[in-house]
């Protein structure tokens, strides 16, 4: 199973934010020079995420928004969204029921990464999902 490895500008603050916003559990932390974090491992909703600070010539944090989006299925997307906002993340998309049957909400963490929370509200057949997807796409062309 692939493990995401994030490079962030402020790993100490990011770990704290992920603990408060995403209920992350710090599994391992290896310190580097000048009180920096060379490597850390977190468990978020049963999945491992690794991160480190920037290292000149080796890795750097995203400049702006990363093309990577993390999707987490939770018991309640609205509750997860509100918890993340309270912990300092910013809203990208308020909770909304989507045509594919999930309730989704998105937040950004200030480090360039977006997190999507979702829970299933409706089972949608492949045929119905395609019809809804076509209707959704058509709404952008009119």
Protein Blocks (a to p, Z undefined) as FASTA:
>chain_A
ZZdddddfblmlmmmmmmmmnopacfbdcddehhiafbdcddeehiacddddddehkacc
dehjafbdcddddfblklmmmmmmmnopacfbdcdddfkopacddddehnopacdddddf
bdcdfklmmmmmmmmmmmmmZZ
